[in-house]
């Protein structure tokens, strides 16, 4: 019985993998108001993902008014002219649906996962969010306190919580990537109701959004519903601002020490890398997988298992619309100095920059990249998000089917070249995180 159950589980997993690798078909078009619509039909389960992505993130914010994009991620659950405060989640809960949202430096993404017979409700709620959101004092004050508490928990009072913020503000001095997505306490306190109304009127407009729906739908009927709920929403009247600042290159290493509420020291290295979608970015991402994806990766095997100099080590490239950054992060083992940990990290990166990886290691890396690519698009909401991302950033949703070819074009020589070009000391910020001194 156990063997049969195991075999069934394995076969189901293989079936899902094979299904996910099939070409993802979709229909896309624009409404007269500029809203881009993407529809993907999948009848395998009776659920549907309704999502809308806005091309606004923290990089669109004005100086001294940071945190607005993330703030709206919270505020737009407050309600609208036709959805009373606190009822947004209630509608979804009664339907057995779930929902969430997230914000990055470049965009804001909202979604609901609903039983497919509640598709119309999901469309109605998202149209209310786009046209009739309540941007008023009571909701602003409520969410201001929520976001400030989130900042305390995730950044200010979280061990190593400031790593990204401290790294990015040193790696970028001109481009708005230098400030954190969540924003500052001072900016949240200083913002007035009019500031929020202007932000909503500027960025929450049809021509700045992608409506992406995936799951158990009928394409023709869904088009009718979309026209019903979104077709009459007017275009925006303002100018959508896109930062055009080109960050000057780093010419020498920046070093600093951060004292934090931690017990074990850490080393954080931030390297400037090219924008997502560029040929070198794919090589950088494959380099990252080589260095730190899983316990068999080079950094983990070398620093955690063999040398036992780190409790944790990883490399995280940030795929951003403009040239961005990759972070190498290591927490030192007990009794290991940050200088020793940094030397060990540098040795692994230098090996990648000076020695070709073996053919066997390269094939394993390619297999891992393919597996990750398939997994990212295995769920309906994953497909809805990918389709929207590819259109928003590259104007080509079909990259959901073809982007893997760009990874497969990366050679062993490319990986060694980008390690040497981007992961060098003159192109990085090095931070040593140390425990705060104990007061006598």
Helices and strands as residue ranges (DSSP letters): H 2-21, E 27-30, E 36-41, E 47-54, G 58-60, H 68-75, H 88-94, E 98-103, E 108-115, G 116-118, H 119-131, H 137-151, I 152-156, H 163-171, G 176-178, H 185-190, H 193-203, G 206-208, E 209-215, H 219-230, E 254-260, E 266-273, H 279-292, H 298-299, I 300-306, E 310-317, E 324-332, H 338-354, H 359-376, H 380-394, H 399-408, H 412-422, G 425-427, E 428-435
